[in-house]
Amino acid sequence: MAPRTAETLDSTLTALLEGVIPFNRHIGVKVANIDRAGLNLTLTLALRDEHIGNVIRRMPHGGLVAALVDAASGGAAALTLDDLTQAPSMATIDMRVDFLRPGRGPELRAVAQVMRSGRSVIVVRTEVLDADGSLVALGSSAFTVERGGRTE
């Protein structure tokens, strides 16, 4: 078996986030940047008509923004795993999204940063920005993870 390099781990994580997870594929999540050393990940999402939650103001649905926070934070948390085969043992245990302003423009960007990675819990902070770079939402997520075959 070939050794797992950062490049192969990143391509596996990209495939997972963009195509393997059906909901991410459905909404159109794309990986823009993976910074394994800095434990941060950036996702983009091109806004489509079916993403609109307010037809008068043409704003994305809040659930879409929350889903983007969940996808980005989960991807960032996965950067702490030694092997992505551990990813099924990781689960969201808490997520909070503070909506700050409506997203504008053709795309949203989520930048997720691991704040703490312990034996059993990973904490991630996520910023969602619109096409103008304005802060749309702040997310805080916590994940539980099994490392080495045990729930911690």
Backbone as CSV, one residue per row, in Angstrom:
resi,resn,N_x,N_y,N_z,CA_x,CA_y,CA_z,C_x,C_y,C_z
1,MET,0.844,-1.178,0.000,0.000,0.000,0.000,0.889,1.242,0.000
2,ALA,0.545,2.205,-0.839,1.326,3.438,-0.944,1.163,4.275,0.320
3,PRO,2.242,4.969,0.728,2.128,5.827,1.909,1.153,6.971,1.649
4,ARG,0.490,7.377,2.704,-0.469,8.482,2.596,0.276,9.794,2.775
5,THR,0.328,10.564,1.717,0.977,11.872,1.775,-0.085,12.939,2.029
6,ALA,0.366,14.134,2.360,-0.576,15.246,2.549,-1.382,15.465,1.271
7,GLU,-0.725,15.309,0.128,-1.411,15.515,-1.151,-2.527,14.491,-1.363
8,THR,-2.253,13.215,-1.072,-3.305,12.208,-1.253,-4.410,12.378,-0.212
9,LEU,-4.050,12.757,1.010,-5.078,13.017,2.024,-5.959,14.188,1.603
10,ASP,-5.340,15.243,1.058,-6.107,16.408,0.619,-7.025,16.066,-0.547
11,SER,-6.548,15.268,-1.491,-7.405,14.902,-2.622,-8.544,13.993,-2.162
12,THR,-8.278,13.136,-1.184,-9.335,12.290,-0.626,-10.371,13.136,0.106
13,LEU,-9.910,14.102,0.893,-10.829,14.983,1.614,-11.656,15.816,0.631
14,THR,-11.031,16.303,-0.426,-11.752,17.066,-1.446,-12.838,16.210,-2.085
15,ALA,-12.489,14.982,-2.454,-13.475,14.078,-3.055,-14.626,13.810,-2.090
16,LEU,-14.305,13.626,-0.826,-15.325,13.380,0.196,-16.277,14.572,0.307
17,LEU,-15.708,15.766,0.445,-16.530,16.965,0.656,-17.324,17.375,-0.584
18,GLU,-16.762,17.174,-1.771,-17.429,17.634,-2.992,-18.343,16.600,-3.630
19,GLY,-18.040,15.326,-3.460,-18.794,14.340,-4.224,-19.344,13.160,-3.471
20,VAL,-18.618,12.691,-2.477,-19.047,11.485,-1.771,-20.234,11.777,-0.854
21,ILE,-20.215,12.908,-0.173,-21.323,13.279,0.712,-22.458,13.815,-0.166
22,PRO,-23.577,13.074,-0.265,-24.636,13.449,-1.200,-25.194,14.861,-0.994
23,PHE,-25.390,15.288,0.244,-25.964,16.616,0.472,-25.017,17.711,0.000
24,ASN,-23.732,17.561,0.274,-22.747,18.544,-0.206,-22.768,18.626,-1.728
25,ARG,-22.838,17.461,-2.363,-22.893,17.413,-3.828,-24.167,18.118,-4.315
26,HIS,-25.271,17.881,-3.625,-26.560,18.470,-4.006,-26.540,20.002,-3.944
27,ILE,-25.955,20.558,-2.888,-25.950,22.021,-2.769,-24.798,22.669,-3.540
28,GLY,-23.789,21.893,-3.912,-22.712,22.413,-4.762,-21.464,22.890,-4.044
29,VAL,-21.145,22.290,-2.905,-19.948,22.664,-2.140,-18.684,22.376,-2.956
30,LYS,-17.745,23.308,-2.946,-16.442,23.136,-3.600,-15.331,23.499,-2.623
31,VAL,-14.257,22.723,-2.634,-13.097,23.009,-1.790,-12.233,24.039,-2.509
32,ALA,-11.970,25.153,-1.835,-11.130,26.213,-2.410,-9.706,26.145,-1.887
33,ASN,-9.541,25.744,-0.620,-8.202,25.706,-0.031,-8.178,24.763,1.168
34,ILE,-7.096,24.013,1.259,-6.829,23.175,2.426,-5.459,23.563,2.951
35,ASP,-5.413,23.968,4.197,-4.148,24.306,4.862,-3.975,23.335,6.024
36,ARG,-3.354,22.202,5.712,-3.197,21.139,6.702,-2.348,21.611,7.879
37,ALA,-1.288,22.351,7.623,-0.408,22.820,8.702,-1.140,23.788,9.624
38,GLY,-1.963,24.654,9.052,-2.702,25.642,9.846,-4.045,25.147,10.333
39,LEU,-4.399,23.898,9.967,-5.678,23.288,10.328,-6.856,24.177,9.949
40,ASN,-6.824,24.690,8.711,-7.995,25.419,8.237,-8.348,25.012,6.817
41,LEU,-9.603,25.233,6.498,-10.169,24.778,5.239,-11.130,25.851,4.741
42,THR,-11.130,26.083,3.427,-12.054,27.040,2.829,-12.914,26.327,1.792
43,LEU,-14.221,26.515,1.907,-15.177,25.998,0.935,-15.864,27.171,0.253
44,THR,-16.287,26.959,-0.993,-17.108,27.949,-1.684,-18.410,27.287,-2.113
45,LEU,-19.399,28.134,-2.326,-20.707,27.661,-2.759,-21.294,28.701,-3.707
46,ALA,-21.421,28.339,-4.983,-22.045,29.229,-5.963,-23.548,29.218,-5.712
47,LEU,-24.110,30.407,-5.491,-25.537,30.495,-5.180,-26.379,30.272,-6.435
48,ARG,-27.409,29.441,-6.272,-28.345,29.130,-7.350,-29.754,29.532,-6.906
49,ASP,-30.677,29.580,-7.843,-32.055,29.963,-7.517,-32.647,29.107,-6.403
50,GLU,-32.352,27.820,-6.405,-32.936,26.938,-5.388,-32.344,27.159,-3.995
51,HIS,-31.310,27.966,-3.878,-30.718,28.309,-2.578,-31.383,29.523,-1.930
52,ILE,-32.222,30.214,-2.677,-32.825,31.457,-2.195,-33.902,31.158,-1.156
53,GLY,-33.810,31.863,-0.026,-34.800,31.720,1.038,-35.744,32.902,1.106
54,ASN,-35.305,34.054,0.629,-36.128,35.261,0.603,-36.168,35.739,-0.842
55,VAL,-37.306,35.498,-1.508,-37.391,35.804,-2.938,-37.447,37.299,-3.224
56,ILE,-37.905,38.093,-2.263,-37.968,39.542,-2.458,-36.554,40.135,-2.462
57,ARG,-35.767,39.758,-1.454,-34.415,40.323,-1.320,-33.331,39.448,-1.954
58,ARG,-33.722,38.280,-2.505,-32.783,37.353,-3.159,-31.644,36.945,-2.230
59,MET,-32.011,36.566,-1.006,-31.015,36.157,-0.007,-30.996,34.634,0.106
60,PRO,-29.818,34.057,0.351,-29.753,32.610,0.550,-30.485,32.196,1.823
61,HIS,-31.043,31.011,1.789,-31.748,30.447,2.938,-30.780,30.252,4.101
62,GLY,-31.230,30.544,5.310,-30.387,30.373,6.495,-29.926,28.941,6.688
63,GLY,-30.767,27.986,6.297,-30.380,26.579,6.401,-29.215,26.239,5.492
64,LEU,-29.143,26.906,4.352,-28.017,26.713,3.442,-26.730,27.222,4.081
65,VAL,-26.810,28.385,4.711,-25.639,28.951,5.395,-25.195,28.011,6.511
66,ALA,-26.152,27.480,7.279,-25.820,26.543,8.358,-25.204,25.258,7.799
67,ALA,-25.724,24.775,6.678,-25.159,23.577,6.053,-23.729,23.823,5.588
68,LEU,-23.464,25.018,5.090,-22.106,25.369,4.672,-21.168,25.415,5.875
69,VAL,-21.640,25.950,6.994,-20.850,25.947,8.239,-20.546,24.512,8.650
70,ASP,-21.545,23.636,8.613,-21.353,22.244,9.026,-20.354,21.536,8.121
71,ALA,-20.468,21.739,6.814,-19.546,21.091,5.872,-18.117,21.581,6.061
72,ALA,-17.948,22.895,6.184,-16.600,23.459,6.338,-15.978,23.058,7.667
73,SER,-16.753,23.124,8.731,-16.195,22.777,10.042,-15.881,21.291,10.123
74,GLY,-16.729,20.464,9.537,-16.440,19.026,9.514,-15.187,18.712,8.710
75,GLY,-15.020,19.407,7.583,-13.806,19.229,6.781,-12.562,19.659,7.525
76,ALA,-12.651,20.795,8.221,-11.501,21.262,9.009,-11.193,20.284,10.137
77,ALA,-12.228,19.794,10.804,-12.018,18.824,11.889,-11.347,17.556,11.360
78,ALA,-11.704,17.158,10.144,-11.100,15.960,9.545,-9.601,16.123,9.322
79,LEU,-9.127,17.365,9.229,-7.687,17.598,9.066,-6.892,17.128,10.280
80,THR,-7.548,16.950,11.415,-6.851,16.500,12.627,-6.723,14.984,12.693
81,LEU,-7.388,14.273,11.789,-7.364,12.813,11.808,-6.100,12.302,11.129
82,ASP,-5.525,11.256,11.683,-4.337,10.645,11.086,-4.667,9.949,9.774
83,ASP,-5.898,9.493,9.675,-6.323,8.726,8.523,-7.805,9.034,8.297
84,LEU,-8.173,9.343,7.065,-9.571,9.700,6.804,-10.527,8.529,6.949
85,THR,-9.998,7.312,7.097,-10.905,6.200,7.387,-11.499,6.356,8.783
86,GLN,-10.926,7.252,9.601,-11.500,7.559,10.914,-12.689,8.504,10.805
87,ALA,-12.869,9.141,9.656,-13.925,10.151,9.509,-15.309,9.637,9.899
88,PRO,-15.669,8.374,9.586,-16.992,7.910,10.023,-17.164,7.887,11.543
89,SER,-16.058,7.893,12.280,-16.150,7.874,13.741,-16.298,9.280,14.317
90,MET,-16.356,10.289,13.457,-16.479,11.675,13.894,-17.933,12.111,13.728
91,ALA,-18.459,12.814,14.724,-19.847,13.272,14.654,-19.982,14.657,15.276
92,THR,-20.849,15.471,14.684,-21.138,16.793,15.244,-21.900,16.612,16.548
93,ILE,-21.395,17.227,17.624,-22.119,17.169,18.899,-22.713,18.521,19.272
94,ASP,-22.248,19.578,18.639,-22.812,20.899,18.890,-22.467,21.808,17.718
95,MET,-23.424,22.644,17.348,-23.167,23.619,16.295,-24.045,24.837,16.550
96,ARG,-23.430,25.981,16.462,-24.155,27.246,16.623,-23.800,28.132,15.436
97,VAL,-24.808,28.780,14.886,-24.582,29.717,13.788,-25.221,31.047,14.162
98,ASP,-24.416,32.096,14.176,-24.912,33.454,14.379,-24.977,34.123,13.011
99,PHE,-26.191,34.475,12.601,-26.401,35.138,11.314,-26.230,36.638,11.518
100,LEU,-25.296,37.242,10.798,-24.950,38.643,11.014,-25.554,39.592,9.987
101,ARG,-25.617,39.155,8.741,-26.208,39.983,7.677,-26.523,39.065,6.499
102,PRO,-27.379,39.531,5.599,-27.701,38.702,4.436,-26.490,38.547,3.515
103,GLY,-26.347,37.383,2.939,-25.289,37.156,1.961,-25.675,37.759,0.627
104,ARG,-24.739,38.382,-0.027,-24.992,39.028,-1.321,-24.001,38.492,-2.357
105,GLY,-24.409,38.560,-3.598,-23.507,38.180,-4.670,-23.675,36.745,-5.099
106,PRO,-22.838,36.327,-6.010,-23.009,35.012,-6.627,-22.446,33.840,-5.824
107,GLU,-21.729,34.110,-4.736,-21.028,33.018,-4.053,-20.887,33.306,-2.560
108,LEU,-20.908,32.223,-1.781,-20.557,32.296,-0.363,-19.243,31.551,-0.164
109,ARG,-18.468,31.984,0.815,-17.195,31.338,1.151,-17.186,31.068,2.645
110,ALA,-16.836,29.852,3.017,-16.734,29.480,4.431,-15.285,29.150,4.744
111,VAL,-14.751,29.818,5.758,-13.374,29.595,6.200,-13.448,29.010,7.605
112,ALA,-13.014,27.765,7.737,-13.105,27.049,9.012,-11.716,26.838,9.595
113,GLN,-11.587,27.105,10.881,-10.308,27.013,11.592,-10.482,26.134,12.826
114,VAL,-9.654,25.093,12.941,-9.662,24.272,14.153,-9.083,25.107,15.287
115,MET,-9.847,25.239,16.355,-9.412,26.014,17.515,-8.770,25.115,18.572
116,ARG,-9.280,23.870,18.667,-8.726,22.916,19.625,-9.016,21.512,19.130
117,SER,-8.009,20.669,19.219,-8.176,19.267,18.871,-7.658,18.428,20.027
118,GLY,-8.585,17.895,20.799,-8.216,17.058,21.931,-8.367,15.587,21.590
119,ARG,-8.238,14.755,22.613,-8.382,13.313,22.401,-9.777,12.941,21.940
120,SER,-10.780,13.638,22.470,-12.148,13.222,22.182,-13.008,14.292,21.525
121,VAL,-12.603,15.545,21.602,-13.426,16.628,21.062,-12.571,17.569,20.209
122,ILE,-13.132,17.961,19.075,-12.503,18.927,18.176,-13.432,20.138,18.104
123,VAL,-12.885,21.335,18.299,-13.674,22.568,18.252,-13.218,23.399,17.055
124,VAL,-14.192,23.864,16.275,-13.900,24.598,15.042,-14.712,25.896,15.004
125,ARG,-14.081,26.961,14.542,-14.753,28.247,14.322,-14.810,28.486,12.815
126,THR,-15.961,28.919,12.327,-16.153,29.126,10.890,-16.727,30.506,10.617
127,GLU,-16.157,31.180,9.631,-16.693,32.453,9.145,-17.271,32.220,7.755
128,VAL,-18.475,32.727,7.524,-19.076,32.684,6.192,-19.078,34.108,5.652
129,LEU,-18.503,34.262,4.459,-18.390,35.580,3.826,-19.117,35.562,2.488
130,ASP,-19.623,36.714,2.081,-20.262,36.792,0.773,-19.235,37.208,-0.280
131,ALA,-19.708,37.431,-1.498,-18.805,37.744,-2.612,-18.034,39.042,-2.400
132,ASP,-18.593,39.958,-1.602,-17.910,41.226,-1.306,-16.930,41.106,-0.147
133,GLY,-16.864,39.936,0.479,-15.996,39.745,1.634,-16.637,40.165,2.942
134,SER,-17.919,40.512,2.902,-18.629,40.881,4.131,-18.957,39.632,4.936
135,LEU,-18.817,39.739,6.245,-19.096,38.625,7.143,-20.603,38.406,7.226
136,VAL,-21.046,37.231,6.826,-22.460,36.870,6.787,-22.865,36.123,8.051
137,ALA,-22.012,35.203,8.502,-22.344,34.375,9.665,-21.072,33.892,10.341
138,LEU,-21.199,33.619,11.630,-20.136,32.999,12.421,-20.657,31.674,12.949
139,GLY,-19.856,30.647,12.799,-20.248,29.337,13.295,-19.250,28.811,14.302
140,SER,-19.769,28.078,15.265,-18.936,27.393,16.246,-19.428,25.957,16.311
141,SER,-18.515,25.015,16.126,-18.896,23.605,16.065,-17.997,22.770,16.956
142,ALA,-18.564,21.694,17.469,-17.788,20.727,18.245,-18.090,19.337,17.697
143,PHE,-17.050,18.539,17.613,-17.161,17.179,17.091,-16.587,16.206,18.103
144,THR,-17.224,15.060,18.226,-16.639,13.979,18.998,-15.958,13.048,17.996
145,VAL,-14.901,12.410,18.431,-14.168,11.537,17.520,-13.664,10.318,18.276
146,GLU,-13.674,9.180,17.586,-13.051,7.965,18.111,-11.649,7.918,17.535
147,ARG,-10.670,7.874,18.384,-9.284,7.740,17.918,-8.767,6.398,18.417
148,GLY,-8.207,5.635,17.512,-7.665,4.338,17.906,-8.736,3.341,18.315
149,GLY,-9.940,3.484,17.730,-10.974,2.495,17.957,-11.792,2.658,19.219
150,ARG,-11.597,3.739,19.967,-12.435,3.905,21.153,-13.108,5.270,21.142
151,THR,-14.293,5.302,21.698,-15.012,6.562,21.818,-14.440,7.310,22.991
152,GLU,-14.042,8.552,22.747,-13.420,9.325,23.827,-14.242,10.536,24.161
